[in-house]
């Protein structure tokens, strides 16, 4: 793992300028390690460079100084470190990719010279190569461990996402089944309400019929009482008539007895009359016979 060449250093002056401008907010060793990480990122793969002018940096510095006064100086260092890491990791594995040269603003030569002169620090030039190699190895190990942790984290997140999707699908199916059950229950409730309404109407109709039957029963009872009274009156009349008939029959029997006596008397009289007539006829016949005898004489 080597450092950048002169051509690559001339291509990436702005990154060094950013590190130089932020030296007052962090230690020199940390920024040395950041510069080495940038160089390693460029050697490993493509780097996406973000061009920042001196005016933008001068605009950023007052905000950072205000943040330091408020007790949040560490956030600026972390932001710059994140920007550097993003710039080093956003490139693909096929080679160094740069932004469109037409989109880049042409900078004056004075700015470039200022940035290149400010980019490298004297401490970085004086450090021996062995320490650099050791630090690079340590950083490589740290980055490899971080990459492994990130890969494990990604795998765990993917597995969690898969399990969550499965659980969500199962819950959606359960919710659909519950919705179907709820719809069925709603339909059953509507049917039960209709049946209850019909049953209530049916129960109301018998009560109405019972009330009408009671009224009719009272009317019939009144009619029956009136008829019983009339029947009793008729019975009294019949009893009176029976008593009168008994008296009349007795009188008629007495009359019949008298008439029977009279008839018997009449019969006896008739028998006497017949006897008398027979006697008269005998006498008449005897008289005639006598007269005949006398004539004959």
DOTORDREN-47932 format. One record per residue: residue in one letter; x, y, z of N, C-alpha, C, CB in turn. Coordinates in steps of 0.05 Angstrom, whole numbers, always signed. Glycine has a CB too. Layout:
<rs>
A;X;Y;Z;X;Y;Z;X;Y;Z;X;Y;Z
...
</rs>
This chain:
<rs>
X;+17;-24;+0;+0;+0;+0;+18;+25;+0;-20;+0;+25
X;+17;+40;-22;+34;+64;-23;+18;+89;-23;+50;+63;-48
X;+32;+111;-22;+18;+137;-22;+11;+145;-50;+36;+159;-9
X;-2;+168;-53;-10;+178;-79;+14;+187;-95;-31;+200;-77
X;+12;+186;-121;+33;+197;-138;+29;+227;-140;+32;+184;-166
X;+47;+240;-154;+46;+269;-157;+21;+277;-173;+71;+280;-169
X;+16;+261;-194;-8;+268;-211;-33;+266;-194;-9;+249;-235
X;-35;+244;-178;-59;+241;-161;-61;+262;-140;-59;+213;-148
X;-37;+271;-129;-37;+292;-109;-46;+318;-122;-10;+295;-96
X;-37;+323;-147;-47;+347;-161;-76;+346;-167;-31;+351;-186
X;-87;+322;-170;-116;+319;-175;-133;+323;-150;-122;+292;-188
X;-122;+317;-127;-137;+319;-102;-125;+340;-83;-138;+292;-88
X;-125;+365;-92;-114;+385;-73;-134;+394;-52;-104;+409;-89
X;-159;+393;-59;-179;+404;-41;-183;+387;-15;-206;+406;-55
X;-179;+362;-17;-181;+345;+6;-160;+352;+27;-180;+315;-1
X;-136;+356;+17;-115;+364;+36;-120;+391;+48;-88;+364;+21
X;-132;+409;+32;-139;+435;+42;-159;+433;+65;-150;+453;+20
X;-178;+416;+63;-198;+413;+84;-185;+402;+109;-220;+393;+75
X;-167;+384;+107;-153;+373;+130;-136;+395;+143;-136;+349;+123
X;-123;+412;+127;-106;+433;+137;-123;+453;+152;-91;+446;+115
X;-146;+460;+142;-163;+481;+154;-174;+471;+181;-185;+489;+136
X;-177;+445;+185;-189;+435;+209;-168;+426;+230;-207;+412;+203
X;-143;+434;+226;-122;+425;+245;-125;+437;+273;-95;+431;+234
X;-137;+461;+274;-140;+474;+300;-162;+461;+317;-146;+503;+296
X;-178;+443;+305;-200;+430;+320;-193;+402;+329;-225;+430;+304
X;-172;+390;+321;-164;+363;+328;-134;+360;+330;-175;+343;+308
X;-125;+337;+338;-96;+332;+341;-84;+327;+314;-91;+308;+360
X;-58;+330;+312;-44;+327;+286;-43;+297;+278;-16;+338;+288
X;-41;+280;+298;-39;+251;+291;-65;+241;+279;-32;+235;+316
X;-87;+250;+289;-113;+241;+278;-116;+250;+249;-136;+252;+295
X;-108;+274;+243;-110;+283;+216;-90;+270;+197;-107;+313;+214
X;-68;+262;+208;-48;+246;+193;-61;+220;+185;-22;+242;+208
X;-74;+207;+205;-87;+181;+199;-109;+185;+179;-98;+169;+225
X;-124;+208;+180;-145;+213;+160;-133;+216;+133;-161;+238;+168
X;-111;+231;+131;-98;+234;+105;-89;+207;+93;-74;+253;+107
X;-79;+190;+112;-70;+163;+102;-94;+147;+93;-55;+149;+124
X;-117;+149;+108;-141;+135;+99;-150;+144;+72;-163;+139;+119
X;-147;+171;+67;-155;+181;+41;-137;+170;+19;-153;+212;+40
X;-111;+168;+25;-92;+157;+5;-97;+128;+1;-63;+161;+14
X;-102;+113;+23;-109;+85;+19;-134;+81;+3;-111;+71;+46
X;-155;+98;+9;-179;+95;-7;-175;+101;-36;-200;+115;+4
X;-157;+120;-42;-151;+125;-70;-136;+102;-83;-135;+151;-73
X;-117;+90;-67;-103;+67;-78;-120;+43;-81;-79;+60;-60
X;-139;+39;-63;-157;+15;-64;-176;+17;-88;-172;+11;-39
X;-189;+39;-90;-210;+41;-110;-214;+70;-118;-236;+29;-100
X;-235;+75;-133;-241;+102;-143;-250;+120;-120;-262;+101;-165
X;-244;+146;-123;-251;+166;-103;-268;+187;-117;-225;+178;-90
X;-288;+195;-103;-306;+216;-113;-298;+242;-98;-337;+209;-109
X;-288;+261;-112;-277;+285;-100;-299;+306;-100;-252;+295;-116
X;-301;+320;-78;-319;+342;-75;-302;+368;-74;-337;+339;-50
X;-306;+385;-93;-290;+409;-95;-302;+431;-78;-287;+419;-124
X;-286;+443;-61;-294;+464;-43;-275;+487;-46;-296;+454;-13
X;-285;+511;-50;-268;+534;-54;-260;+546;-27;-282;+555;-71
X;-242;+565;-27;-233;+578;-3;-255;+595;+9;-208;+595;-8
X;-272;+607;-8;-294;+623;+2;-313;+606;+18;-309;+637;-21
X;-320;+581;+8;-338;+564;+23;-326;+555;+50;-344;+539;+6
X;-299;+550;+49;-286;+543;+74;-287;+566;+94;-257;+534;+69
X;-282;+590;+84;-283;+614;+102;-311;+618;+112;-274;+639;+87
X;-332;+610;+96;-359;+612;+106;-365;+591;+127;-379;+610;+83
X;-353;+567;+124;-357;+546;+143;-343;+551;+170;-348;+520;+132
X;-320;+563;+170;-304;+566;+194;-318;+583;+216;-278;+579;+188
X;-332;+605;+210;-346;+619;+232;-367;+602;+246;-359;+644;+222
X;-382;+586;+230;-402;+568;+242;-389;+548;+261;-418;+554;+221
X;-365;+538;+253;-351;+518;+270;-341;+531;+295;-328;+505;+254
X;-331;+556;+293;-322;+570;+317;-344;+575;+336;-308;+596;+310
X;-368;+581;+326;-391;+586;+343;-399;+560;+357;-415;+596;+327
X;-397;+537;+342;-403;+511;+354;-384;+504;+376;-403;+490;+333
X;-358;+512;+373;-338;+507;+394;-344;+523;+419;-310;+514;+384
X;-354;+547;+415;-361;+563;+439;-384;+552;+453;-366;+592;+431
X;-403;+539;+439;-426;+527;+452;-421;+500;+464;-449;+526;+432
X;-397;+488;+460;-391;+463;+473;-395;+439;+455;-407;+459;+497
X;-397;+443;+428;-401;+421;+409;-379;+420;+388;-429;+424;+395
X;-355;+423;+397;-332;+423;+379;-327;+396;+366;-307;+432;+393
X;-334;+375;+381;-329;+347;+371;-347;+341;+347;-334;+327;+392
X;-369;+354;+344;-388;+348;+322;-375;+357;+295;-414;+362;+326
X;-361;+379;+295;-348;+388;+270;-327;+369;+260;-336;+416;+273
X;-312;+358;+279;-291;+339;+272;-304;+313;+261;-274;+332;+296
X;-326;+304;+274;-340;+280;+265;-352;+285;+237;-361;+272;+285
X;-363;+309;+233;-375;+315;+207;-354;+314;+185;-389;+343;+207
X;-331;+327;+190;-309;+327;+170;-299;+298;+165;-286;+344;+178
X;-298;+283;+186;-289;+255;+183;-309;+239;+167;-284;+242;+210
X;-335;+243;+172;-355;+229;+156;-354;+237;+127;-383;+235;+168
X;-349;+263;+122;-348;+272;+94;-324;+259;+80;-344;+303;+93
X;-301;+257;+94;-278;+244;+82;-283;+215;+77;-253;+247;+101
X;-295;+201;+96;-302;+173;+92;-321;+169;+69;-313;+161;+118
X;-341;+186;+67;-361;+184;+45;-347;+189;+19;-383;+204;+49
X;-329;+209;+18;-315;+214;-7;-298;+190;-15;-298;+238;-5
X;-287;+176;+4;-269;+153;-3;-285;+128;-9;-251;+148;+20
X;-310;+125;+1;-325;+99;-2;-346;+101;-23;-337;+92;+24
X;-352;+124;-35;-374;+126;-54;-366;+117;-82;-384;+154;-56
X;-341;+111;-87;-332;+103;-114;-336;+74;-118;-303;+111;-118
X;-337;+64;-143;-340;+36;-150;-313;+22;-150;-353;+33;-176
X;-313;-4;-155;-289;-20;-154;-274;-21;-181;-295;-48;-146
X;-283;-8;-202;-270;-12;-228;-248;+8;-233;-291;-10;-249
X;-246;+28;-218;-225;+48;-222;-232;+74;-211;-219;+51;-251
X;-215;+94;-214;-220;+121;-203;-240;+135;-220;-193;+137;-201
X;-261;+145;-208;-282;+159;-222;-281;+188;-212;-310;+147;-217
X;-282;+206;-231;-282;+235;-224;-308;+247;-234;-258;+248;-237
X;-314;+270;-223;-337;+284;-231;-332;+295;-259;-344;+307;-212
X;-354;+304;-271;-353;+314;-299;-335;+338;-299;-381;+320;-310
X;-315;+339;-316;-297;+363;-316;-311;+388;-325;-273;+357;-334
X;-333;+384;-340;-348;+408;-349;-362;+421;-326;-368;+401;-371
X;-369;+405;-306;-383;+416;-283;-365;+429;-263;-399;+394;-269
X;-339;+423;-263;-320;+435;-245;-315;+464;-253;-294;+419;-244
X;-313;+480;-233;-306;+508;-237;-276;+510;-239;-317;+526;-215
X;-267;+526;-258;-239;+530;-262;-229;+548;-240;-233;+543;-290
X;-209;+539;-225;-199;+554;-203;-173;+569;-212;-193;+535;-179
X;-169;+591;-200;-144;+605;-207;-120;+591;-196;-145;+634;-196
X;-97;+597;-207;-72;+584;-200;-63;+592;-171;-50;+591;-219
X;-71;+616;-163;-63;+624;-136;-76;+606;-115;-71;+653;-131
X;-103;+599;-119;-117;+582;-100;-104;+555;-99;-146;+580;-107
X;-97;+544;-123;-85;+517;-124;-59;+516;-109;-81;+508;-152
X;-43;+537;-113;-17;+537;-100;-21;+540;-70;+0;+560;-110
X;-42;+555;-62;-46;+559;-33;-55;+532;-21;-67;+580;-28
X;-72;+518;-35;-82;+493;-24;-60;+472;-23;-105;+483;-40
X;-43;+471;-44;-22;+451;-43;-1;+457;-22;-8;+449;-71
X;+4;+483;-18;+23;+490;+2;+12;+485;+30;+31;+519;+0
X;-15;+488;+33;-27;+483;+59;-34;+454;+63;-51;+500;+62
X;-34;+437;+42;-44;+410;+45;-26;+393;+62;-46;+398;+18
X;+0;+393;+58;+18;+376;+72;+29;+390;+97;+42;+367;+54
X;+32;+376;+118;+43;+387;+143;+72;+378;+147;+25;+378;+167
X;+87;+392;+162;+115;+385;+167;+118;+360;+183;+130;+407;+180
X;+99;+354;+201;+101;+330;+218;+97;+305;+201;+80;+330;+240
X;+79;+307;+181;+75;+284;+164;+100;+278;+147;+51;+288;+145
X;+114;+298;+139;+138;+294;+123;+161;+282;+139;+147;+320;+110
X;+162;+289;+165;+184;+280;+182;+181;+252;+193;+188;+299;+204
X;+156;+242;+193;+152;+215;+205;+166;+194;+188;+122;+208;+207
X;+177;+173;+201;+190;+152;+187;+170;+134;+173;+208;+135;+205
X;+180;+119;+154;+163;+101;+138;+154;+77;+154;+178;+92;+114
X;+169;+69;+174;+161;+45;+190;+136;+51;+206;+183;+36;+209
X;+136;+74;+219;+112;+82;+234;+88;+84;+216;+117;+108;+249
X;+92;+95;+193;+70;+98;+173;+59;+71;+166;+80;+113;+148
X;+78;+52;+160;+69;+25;+153;+53;+11;+175;+93;+8;+144
X;+64;+15;+200;+50;+3;+223;+22;+14;+226;+66;+7;+249
X;+21;+41;+225;-5;+54;+228;-24;+46;+206;-2;+85;+228
X;-12;+43;+182;-29;+34;+159;-40;+6;+164;-14;+36;+133
X;-22;-12;+174;-31;-39;+180;-53;-39;+201;-8;-56;+189
X;-49;-23;+222;-69;-22;+243;-95;-11;+232;-60;-4;+267
X;-93;+10;+216;-117;+21;+204;-131;+2;+185;-111;+47;+190
X;-114;-13;+170;-125;-34;+152;-140;-55;+168;-104;-46;+135
X;-128;-64;+191;-141;-84;+207;-167;-73;+219;-123;-93;+230
X;-166;-47;+228;-190;-35;+239;-212;-33;+217;-184;-7;+250
X;-203;-24;+193;-223;-22;+172;-234;-49;+164;-211;-8;+147
X;-216;-70;+163;-226;-97;+156;-246;-107;+178;-202;-117;+154
X;-239;-101;+203;-258;-109;+224;-284;-94;+222;-245;-104;+252
X;-281;-68;+216;-305;-52;+213;-322;-62;+189;-298;-22;+209
X;-308;-68;+167;-322;-79;+144;-336;-106;+151;-303;-84;+120
X;-322;-123;+167;-334;-148;+175;-358;-143;+192;-314;-166;+190
X;-355;-124;+211;-378;-117;+228;-401;-106;+212;-370;-97;+249
X;-394;-89;+192;-415;-78;+175;-429;-100;+159;-404;-57;+156
X;-412;-119;+149;-424;-141;+134;-442;-158;+151;-402;-159;+121
X;-432;-164;+176;-449;-179;+194;-475;-164;+201;-434;-186;+220
X;-471;-138;+205;-495;-122;+211;-514;-122;+188;-486;-93;+217
X;-503;-120;+163;-521;-121;+139;-535;-148;+137;-505;-115;+114
X;-520;-170;+142;-532;-196;+141;-554;-199;+162;-511;-218;+145
X;-548;-189;+186;-568;-191;+207;-592;-174;+201;-557;-182;+235
X;-587;-151;+189;-610;-133;+182;-626;-146;+159;-600;-106;+173
X;-612;-158;+140;-627;-171;+118;-644;-194;+129;-608;-181;+97
X;-632;-210;+147;-647;-232;+159;-671;-222;+175;-629;-250;+177
X;-665;-200;+190;-687;-188;+205;-709;-177;+187;-676;-165;+223
X;-700;-165;+165;-720;-155;+145;-736;-178;+134;-706;-139;+123
X;-722;-200;+127;-737;-223;+117;-757;-234;+137;-717;-245;+108
X;-747;-237;+162;-766;-247;+183;-789;-227;+187;-751;-252;+209
X;-782;-201;+187;-803;-182;+191;-823;-182;+168;-791;-154;+194
X;-813;-186;+143;-832;-188;+121;-850;-212;+123;-816;-189;+94
X;-837;-235;+132;-854;-259;+136;-874;-255;+157;-836;-283;+142
X;-865;-242;+180;-884;-237;+201;-906;-218;+193;-870;-227;+226
X;-898;-198;+177;-918;-179;+167;-938;-192;+149;-904;-156;+152
X;-928;-210;+131;-946;-225;+113;-965;-242;+130;-930;-242;+94
X;-953;-256;+150;-971;-272;+167;-992;-256;+182;-954;-288;+187
X;-983;-232;+191;-1002;-215;+205;-1023;-204;+186;-987;-192;+219
X;-1014;-198;+161;-1034;-189;+141;-1054;-211;+136;-1020;-180;+116
X;-1044;-236;+133;-1063;-258;+128;-1081;-261;+152;-1047;-284;+123
X;-1070;-259;+177;-1087;-261;+200;-1107;-239;+201;-1070;-261;+226
X;-1098;-214;+194;-1117;-192;+194;-1139;-196;+173;-1102;-166;+188
X;-1131;-207;+150;-1151;-212;+129;-1171;-233;+139;-1138;-222;+103
X;-1160;-254;+152;-1178;-275;+163;-1197;-263;+184;-1163;-298;+175
X;-1185;-246;+201;-1202;-233;+221;-1223;-214;+209;-1184;-217;+241
X;-1215;-200;+187;-1234;-183;+174;-1257;-200;+162;-1220;-167;+152
X;-1249;-223;+150;-1270;-240;+139;-1289;-250;+161;-1258;-264;+124
X;-1277;-258;+184;-1293;-266;+207;-1311;-244;+216;-1276;-276;+230
X;-1300;-219;+217;-1316;-196;+226;-1339;-191;+206;-1299;-171;+228
X;-1334;-194;+180;-1355;-190;+160;-1377;-212;+164;-1344;-191;+132
X;-1367;-237;+168;-1387;-258;+173;-1403;-253;+198;-1373;-286;+175
X;-1390;-244;+219;-1404;-238;+244;-1423;-215;+240;-1384;-231;+266
X;-1415;-195;+224;-1434;-173;+218;-1458;-182;+203;-1419;-151;+202
X;-1454;-199;+183;-1477;-210;+169;-1495;-227;+187;-1468;-228;+145
X;-1482;-243;+204;-1498;-259;+223;-1513;-241;+243;-1480;-278;+239
X;-1501;-219;+251;-1514;-200;+269;-1538;-187;+255;-1495;-179;+279
X;-1534;-180;+230;-1556;-168;+215;-1580;-188;+212;-1547;-159;+187
X;-1573;-213;+206;-1594;-233;+204;-1608;-237;+231;-1582;-260;+194
X;-1592;-239;+253;-1604;-242;+279;-1622;-219;+287;-1582;-246;+300
X;-1613;-194;+279;-1630;-171;+284;-1656;-173;+270;-1615;-145;+277
X;-1655;-182;+244;-1680;-185;+229;-1698;-206;+242;-1674;-193;+200
X;-1685;-229;+250;-1701;-250;+262;-1713;-240;+289;-1684;-275;+267
X;-1698;-225;+304;-1708;-215;+329;-1731;-195;+325;-1686;-201;+346
X;-1728;-179;+304;-1750;-160;+298;-1776;-176;+290;-1743;-141;+275
X;-1772;-197;+274;-1795;-213;+267;-1807;-227;+291;-1787;-234;+246
X;-1790;-238;+309;-1800;-251;+333;-1814;-231;+351;-1777;-264;+348
X;-1803;-206;+353;-1817;-186;+369;-1845;-180;+358;-1800;-161;+370
X;-1846;-178;+331;-1872;-174;+318;-1891;-197;+324;-1870;-169;+288
X;-1880;-221;+322;-1896;-245;+328;-1906;-245;+357;-1881;-271;+322
X;-1888;-238;+375;-1896;-238;+403;-1916;-215;+409;-1871;-234;+421
X;-1913;-193;+395;-1933;-172;+398;-1960;-180;+388;-1923;-146;+384
X;-1961;-194;+365;-1986;-203;+353;-2002;-221;+372;-1982;-217;+327
X;-1990;-242;+384;-2005;-259;+403;-2015;-243;+427;-1987;-281;+413
X;-1999;-224;+437;-2009;-208;+460;-2033;-192;+451;-1987;-189;+470
X;-2032;-181;+426;-2055;-167;+417;-2079;-186;+414;-2049;-153;+390
X;-2074;-210;+403;-2096;-229;+401;-2107;-237;+428;-2086;-254;+386
X;-2088;-240;+447;-2098;-247;+474;-2115;-225;+486;-2074;-252;+493
X;-2107;-200;+482;-2124;-178;+492;-2151;-177;+478;-2109;-151;+487
X;-2151;-182;+451;-2177;-183;+437;-2194;-206;+446;-2172;-185;+406
X;-2181;-229;+451;-2196;-252;+462;-2208;-246;+489;-2178;-277;+463
X;-2192;-232;+506;-2203;-225;+532;-2227;-207;+530;-2181;-211;+549
X;-2226;-187;+512;-2249;-170;+508;-2273;-185;+497;-2242;-147;+488
X;-2267;-203;+478;-2289;-220;+468;-2301;-238;+490;-2280;-237;+444
X;-2283;-248;+507;-2292;-265;+529;-2310;-250;+548;-2268;-277;+544
X;-2302;-225;+554;-2319;-209;+571;-2346;-203;+558;-2305;-182;+578
X;-2345;-198;+532;-2371;-194;+518;-2388;-219;+519;-2366;-186;+489
X;-2376;-242;+514;-2391;-267;+515;-2402;-273;+543;-2373;-291;+505
X;-2385;-267;+563;-2395;-271;+591;-2419;-253;+597;-2372;-265;+611
X;-2418;-228;+587;-2442;-211;+591;-2466;-222;+576;-2436;-183;+581
X;-2462;-231;+552;-2484;-243;+537;-2495;-268;+551;-2475;-250;+508
X;-2477;-285;+560;-2485;-309;+574;-2501;-303;+599;-2461;-327;+581
X;-2492;-282;+614;-2508;-275;+638;-2536;-265;+631;-2493;-253;+653
X;-2537;-249;+609;-2564;-240;+601;-2581;-264;+592;-2562;-220;+578
X;-2569;-282;+577;-2584;-305;+568;-2592;-323;+592;-2568;-322;+548
X;-2575;-326;+612;-2582;-342;+635;-2606;-329;+650;-2558;-344;+655
X;-2606;-303;+652;-2628;-289;+665;-2654;-294;+649;-2623;-259;+667
X;-2652;-292;+623;-2676;-296;+607;-2685;-325;+609;-2671;-289;+577
X;-2666;-344;+610;-2673;-372;+613;-2686;-377;+640;-2648;-390;+610
X;-2676;-365;+660;-2689;-368;+687;-2718;-358;+686;-2673;-353;+708
X;-2721;-335;+673;-2748;-324;+671;-2766;-344;+656;-2748;-297;+657
X;-2755;-355;+634;-2771;-375;+619;-2777;-399;+636;-2756;-383;+594
X;-2758;-408;+652;-2763;-431;+670;-2785;-424;+690;-2737;-438;+684
X;-2784;-400;+701;-2806;-393;+719;-2833;-393;+706;-2800;-365;+731
X;-2833;-383;+681;-2858;-383;+666;-2868;-412;+661;-2855;-368;+639
X;-2848;-429;+654;-2855;-457;+649;-2865;-471;+674;-2830;-472;+638
X;-2853;-465;+696;-2862;-476;+721;-2891;-467;+727;-2843;-469;+744
X;-2895;-441;+723;-2922;-431;+728;-2942;-445;+709;-2923;-401;+723
X;-2934;-448;+684;-2952;-461;+665;-2957;-490;+673;-2940;-460;+637
X;-2935;-504;+682;-2939;-531;+691;-2959;-533;+715;-2912;-544;+699
X;-2956;-514;+733;-2975;-514;+755;-3003;-509;+746;-2967;-492;+776
X;-3006;-490;+728;-3033;-485;+717;-3044;-509;+701;-3033;-460;+698
X;-3026;-522;+687;-3034;-546;+672;-3043;-568;+691;-3011;-556;+654
X;-3029;-571;+713;-3036;-591;+733;-3064;-585;+743;-3016;-592;+756
X;-3069;-560;+750;-3096;-553;+759;-3117;-558;+738;-3097;-523;+767
X;-3110;-550;+713;-3129;-555;+691;-3134;-584;+687;-3119;-542;+665
X;-3113;-600;+688;-3117;-629;+685;-3135;-641;+707;-3089;-643;+685
X;-3130;-631;+731;-3147;-640;+753;-3177;-633;+747;-3138;-628;+780
X;-3181;-608;+739;-3209;-600;+733;-3220;-616;+710;-3209;-570;+726
X;-3203;-621;+690;-3213;-637;+667;-3218;-665;+675;-3192;-636;+645
X;-3202;-676;+693;-3207;-703;+702;-3234;-704;+718;-3184;-713;+721
X;-3239;-683;+734;-3264;-683;+748;-3288;-682;+729;-3265;-659;+768
X;-3284;-664;+709;-3305;-662;+689;-3309;-689;+674;-3299;-640;+669
X;-3286;-701;+667;-3288;-727;+654;-3303;-748;+671;-3260;-737;+646
X;-3297;-747;+696;-3310;-766;+715;-3341;-761;+715;-3299;-764;+743
X;-3347;-736;+716;-3376;-729;+715;-3388;-738;+688;-3381;-699;+719
X;-3374;-733;+667;-3384;-741;+641;-3385;-771;+639;-3366;-730;+619
X;-3367;-785;+651;-3369;-815;+650;-3394;-824;+665;-3343;-827;+663
X;-3399;-811;+688;-3423;-818;+703;-3448;-813;+686;-3424;-803;+730
X;-3447;-790;+674;-3470;-783;+657;-3473;-803;+634;-3467;-755;+645
X;-3451;-811;+622;-3452;-830;+600;-3463;-857;+610;-3425;-833;+588
X;-3453;-864;+633;-3464;-890;+644;-3494;-888;+648;-3449;-897;+670
X;-3502;-865;+658;-3531;-861;+662;-3546;-862;+635;-3536;-835;+676
X;-3533;-850;+616;-3545;-850;+589;-3547;-879;+578;-3529;-832;+570
X;-3526;-893;+582;-3526;-921;+572;-3549;-937;+586;-3499;-934;+577
X;-3551;-933;+611;-3572;-948;+625;-3600;-939;+615;-3571;-943;+656
X;-3601;-913;+610;-3627;-903;+599;-3632;-914;+571;-3627;-872;+598
X;-3612;-916;+555;-3615;-927;+529;-3623;-957;+530;-3590;-924;+513
X;-3610;-970;+548;-3618;-999;+551;-3647;-1002;+560;-3599;-1013;+572
X;-3656;-985;+577;-3683;-985;+586;-3702;-978;+562;-3688;-966;+609
X;-3693;-959;+547;-3709;-950;+524;-3711;-973;+504;-3697;-926;+510
X;-3690;-987;+500;-3690;-1010;+481;-3708;-1032;+492;-3661;-1021;+477
X;-3707;-1036;+517;-3724;-1057;+528;-3754;-1049;+525;-3717;-1061;+558
X;-3757;-1023;+530;-3785;-1013;+527;-3794;-1016;+499;-3787;-984;+537
X;-3778;-1009;+480;-3785;-1011;+452;-3790;-1040;+444;-3764;-999;+434
X;-3774;-1058;+455;-3778;-1086;+449;-3804;-1096;+460;-3755;-1104;+461
X;-3810;-1087;+484;-3835;-1094;+497;-3858;-1083;+481;-3836;-1085;+526
X;-3855;-1058;+472;-3876;-1046;+456;-3880;-1061;+430;-3869;-1016;+450
X;-3859;-1068;+418;-3861;-1083;+393;-3875;-1110;+398;-3833;-1087;+381
X;-3868;-1122;+420;-3880;-1148;+426;-3910;-1144;+431;-3867;-1162;+451
X;-3916;-1124;+446;-3944;-1118;+451;-3959;-1112;+425;-3946;-1094;+471
X;-3946;-1096;+408;-3959;-1090;+383;-3963;-1115;+366;-3942;-1070;+367
X;-3943;-1131;+366;-3947;-1156;+350;-3969;-1174;+362;-3920;-1171;+349
X;-3970;-1175;+388;-3991;-1191;+401;-4018;-1179;+396;-3985;-1193;+431
X;-4020;-1153;+396;-4045;-1139;+391;-4054;-1144;+363;-4042;-1109;+396
X;-4036;-1142;+345;-4044;-1148;+317;-4053;-1176;+313;-4020;-1142;+298
X;-4039;-1194;+325;-4046;-1222;+323;-4074;-1227;+335;-4025;-1240;+335
X;-4078;-1212;+357;-4103;-1215;+370;-4126;-1204;+352;-4103;-1200;+397
X;-4122;-1181;+341;-4142;-1169;+323;-4147;-1187;+299;-4133;-1142;+314
X;-4126;-1200;+289;-4131;-1218;+267;-4148;-1242;+275;-4103;-1228;+256
X;-4141;-1251;+298;-4156;-1274;+308;-4186;-1267;+311;-4145;-1285;+334
X;-4190;-1243;+322;-4217;-1234;+326;-4231;-1231;+299;-4217;-1209;+342
X;-4219;-1221;+279;-4231;-1218;+253;-4238;-1244;+240;-4212;-1202;+235
X;-4220;-1262;+247;-4226;-1288;+235;-4251;-1300;+248;-4201;-1307;+239
X;-4254;-1295;+272;-4276;-1305;+285;-4301;-1292;+275;-4274;-1300;+314
</rs>
